[in-house]
Amino acid sequence: MSALVEAQSPIGEIKQKLETRTARIGIIGLGYVGLPLALLFSEERFPVTGFDIDPAKVETLNGGGSYIVRIPPEEIGHARQSGFRATSDYSQIAAMDAVLICVPTPLNDYHEPDLSYVTQTAKSIAPYLCEGQLVVLESTTYPGTTEEVLVPLLESGNDNSLRVARSPGERGFYVAFSPEREDPGNDTVARRDIPKVIGGVGSVALDLACAVYGSIFRRTIPVSSPAAAEMTKLLENIYRCVNIALVNELKQLCQRMNIDLFEVIDAAKTKPFGFQAFYPGPGLGGHCIPIDPFYLSWKAKQFDFRTRFIELAGEVNIAMPYYVIDRTIAALNDRRKALNGSKVLVLGLAYKRDIDDLRESPSLTIIELLRERGALVSYHDPFFPKVGRGRHYDLNMECATLSDLQQYDAVMIVTDHTTYDYPGIVRESQLVIDTRNATKGIAAENIVRC
Ligand SMILES: NC(=O)c1ccc[n+]([C@@H]2O[C@H](COP(=O)([O-])OP(=O)(O)OC[C@H]3O[C@@H](n4cnc5c(N)ncnc54)[C@H](O)[C@@H]3O)[C@@H](O)[C@H]2O)c1
């Protein structure tokens, strides 16, 4: 397309709006992914509208508050001064230039993809889509979702009879997929420094999506299709899942062989090439690693293919909380105690250190397993004063204090928050079950590392 023709086209118009920071950005789903993304655009002085079906979130944001611990209310206040607003009113989609979808993609009870949030979102925005708008799916999903699920719903539900524009000169709206790749709690890489992988439905959509994301991310990585971008995200998470399973299995072997696997990993990672350190733990947690790989294994069946690495890694990782319980029972047994009737304090509920996210946390499974075996369980986590009911658990507990640790038959470190005083915990506890190597360097008879 010549420069003049492009300047007069809808794409040229949006690109110009991006340059002048007048392009209106709509973010759908204001959770752990969508809200920080909205703030990133807002920091770059774009007018941002956030859409969420949760009225409490909309109200909190419009009142200048925050519901994510690592996002202070002041950041929401600054964004509001730059025009950021939250709403549940989908008719406002019509005024957006780019619409970025960041809604959940969980698994159902049968470990199959639950795309209901994506399909619901598509049905909600479809009536309001206008010519020249860009829609990008960011939610993690199996290859094919954007073209096979999202596009048909956007086309069939559109009041203006618009279709997706696949090639230059074609009129309609544009669609792309670009996975979110952030690592919650990791402050070593700024979000804008994480390269943004993008696959467009056609070259114009790709070009446009690269321009939108290029306004806030330092680097965009265009790939040949939405499916390639969808697969990229899954490869990254499957790589983690499989490698974590490997060290989780080796941890169990090393325990039998009386070798400290953490020491081994520290030694192995001194190799300047060909090795990346992964660490064992009490089981997988979070919205991504325990879930995303199964999106691919489900899709693979359509192609008469079994993803054996994913299945095996899932098997090993899902068994880890049971291993922790077995080790706890053995440690109590050494002290002539039974788990049944023992008082156990679980330290840390979040699925990883220093974050306020409970999703799929191994702590929840461990608490349930302890209770089923008759233990009297308490927990402590600085991020959760109480914990009630979720999709897969019903705990109904309040955070205990950290005083009088002697009263517990076992104190289990399940999440290694940095605020904990580990030497103090070891000193004051009868027995410490350490699933994270948080007591590294502390020599004491009452520590069982597992
Ligand atoms: N959290 C992470 O660290 C992370 C990292 C990479 C990728 N992802 C992926 O990003 C996606 C979003 O994850 P998240 O952690 O932000 O989820 P989340 O649960 O924190 O937030 C999702 C938000 O979407 C809202 N929502 C649901 N349905 C909606 C609808 N129809 N319309 C408008 N809003 C709707 C919910 O109310 C919620 O506020 C998922 O696919 C996830 O796998 C998450």
The ligand as an SDF file (V2000), in Angstrom:
LIG
                    3D

 44 48  0  0  0  0  0  0  0  0999 V2000
   -2.4820  -13.9080   35.6120 N   0  0  0  0  0  0  0  0  0  0  0  0
   -1.4030  -14.1540   34.8990 C   0  0  0  0  0  0  0  0  0  0  0  0
   -0.3070  -14.0850   35.4090 O   0  0  0  0  0  0  0  0  0  0  0  0
   -1.4760  -14.4850   33.4270 C   0  0  0  0  0  0  0  0  0  0  0  0
   -0.2840  -14.4980   32.6940 C   0  0  0  0  0  0  0  0  0  0  0  0
   -0.3390  -14.7770   31.3350 C   0  0  0  0  0  0  0  0  0  0  0  0
   -1.5620  -15.0480   30.7330 C   0  0  0  0  0  0  0  0  0  0  0  0
   -2.7100  -15.0410   31.4780 N   0  0  0  0  0  0  0  0  0  0  0  0
   -3.9690  -15.3010   30.7790 C   0  0  0  0  0  0  0  0  0  0  0  0
   -4.6900  -14.0820   30.6860 O   0  0  0  0  0  0  0  0  0  0  0  0
   -6.1080  -14.3390   30.7630 C   0  0  0  0  0  0  0  0  0  0  0  0
   -6.7270  -13.5230   31.8800 C   0  0  0  0  0  0  0  0  0  0  0  0
   -6.1590  -13.9370   33.1000 O   0  0  0  0  0  0  0  0  0  0  0  0
   -6.2520  -13.0790   34.4250 P   0  0  0  0  0  0  0  0  0  0  0  0
   -5.2500  -13.6770   35.3500 O   0  0  0  0  0  0  0  0  0  0  0  0
   -6.1820  -11.6280   34.1520 O   0  0  0  0  0  0  0  0  0  0  0  0
   -7.7430  -13.4360   34.8960 O   0  0  0  0  0  0  0  0  0  0  0  0
   -8.5810  -12.6910   36.0510 P   0  0  0  0  0  0  0  0  0  0  0  0
   -9.5630  -13.6920   36.5420 O   0  0  0  0  0  0  0  0  0  0  0  0
   -7.6520  -12.0430   37.0310 O   0  0  0  0  0  0  0  0  0  0  0  0
   -9.3290  -11.5170   35.3000 O   0  0  0  0  0  0  0  0  0  0  0  0
  -10.2840  -11.7250   34.3300 C   0  0  0  0  0  0  0  0  0  0  0  0
  -11.3010  -10.6170   34.4030 C   0  0  0  0  0  0  0  0  0  0  0  0
  -12.2190  -10.8020   33.3300 O   0  0  0  0  0  0  0  0  0  0  0  0
  -13.5180  -10.4350   33.7820 C   0  0  0  0  0  0  0  0  0  0  0  0
  -14.5050  -11.0210   32.8790 N   0  0  0  0  0  0  0  0  0  0  0  0
  -14.9090  -12.3080   32.7620 C   0  0  0  0  0  0  0  0  0  0  0  0
  -15.7960  -12.4290   31.7940 N   0  0  0  0  0  0  0  0  0  0  0  0
  -15.9770  -11.2060   31.2480 C   0  0  0  0  0  0  0  0  0  0  0  0
  -16.7770  -10.6820   30.2120 C   0  0  0  0  0  0  0  0  0  0  0  0
  -17.6030  -11.4590   29.4950 N   0  0  0  0  0  0  0  0  0  0  0  0
  -16.7090   -9.3770   29.9530 N   0  0  0  0  0  0  0  0  0  0  0  0
  -15.8850   -8.5600   30.6570 C   0  0  0  0  0  0  0  0  0  0  0  0
  -15.1040   -8.9990   31.6630 N   0  0  0  0  0  0  0  0  0  0  0  0
  -15.1450  -10.3040   31.9440 C   0  0  0  0  0  0  0  0  0  0  0  0
  -13.5360  -10.9590   35.2000 C   0  0  0  0  0  0  0  0  0  0  0  0
  -14.5560  -10.3340   35.9710 O   0  0  0  0  0  0  0  0  0  0  0  0
  -12.1330  -10.6000   35.6770 C   0  0  0  0  0  0  0  0  0  0  0  0
  -12.0890   -9.3170   36.2410 O   0  0  0  0  0  0  0  0  0  0  0  0
   -6.2420  -15.8410   30.9320 C   0  0  0  0  0  0  0  0  0  0  0  0
   -6.4160  -16.4440   29.6850 O   0  0  0  0  0  0  0  0  0  0  0  0
   -4.8900  -16.2450   31.4910 C   0  0  0  0  0  0  0  0  0  0  0  0
   -4.5720  -17.5830   31.2020 O   0  0  0  0  0  0  0  0  0  0  0  0
   -2.6850  -14.7550   32.8120 C   0  0  0  0  0  0  0  0  0  0  0  0
  1  2  1  0
  2  3  2  0
  2  4  1  0
  4  5  1  0
  4 44  2  0
  5  6  2  0
  6  7  1  0
  7  8  2  0
  8  9  1  0
  8 44  1  0
  9 10  1  0
  9 42  1  0
 10 11  1  0
 11 12  1  0
 11 40  1  0
 12 13  1  0
 13 14  1  0
 14 15  2  0
 14 16  1  0
 14 17  1  0
 17 18  1  0
 18 19  2  0
 18 20  1  0
 18 21  1  0
 21 22  1  0
 22 23  1  0
 23 24  1  0
 23 38  1  0
 24 25  1  0
 25 26  1  0
 25 36  1  0
 26 27  1  0
 26 35  1  0
 27 28  2  0
 28 29  1  0
 29 30  1  0
 29 35  2  0
 30 31  1  0
 30 32  2  0
 32 33  1  0
 33 34  2  0
 34 35  1  0
 36 37  1  0
 36 38  1  0
 38 39  1  0
 40 41  1  0
 40 42  1  0
 42 43  1  0
M  CHG  2   8   1  16  -1
M  END
$$$$
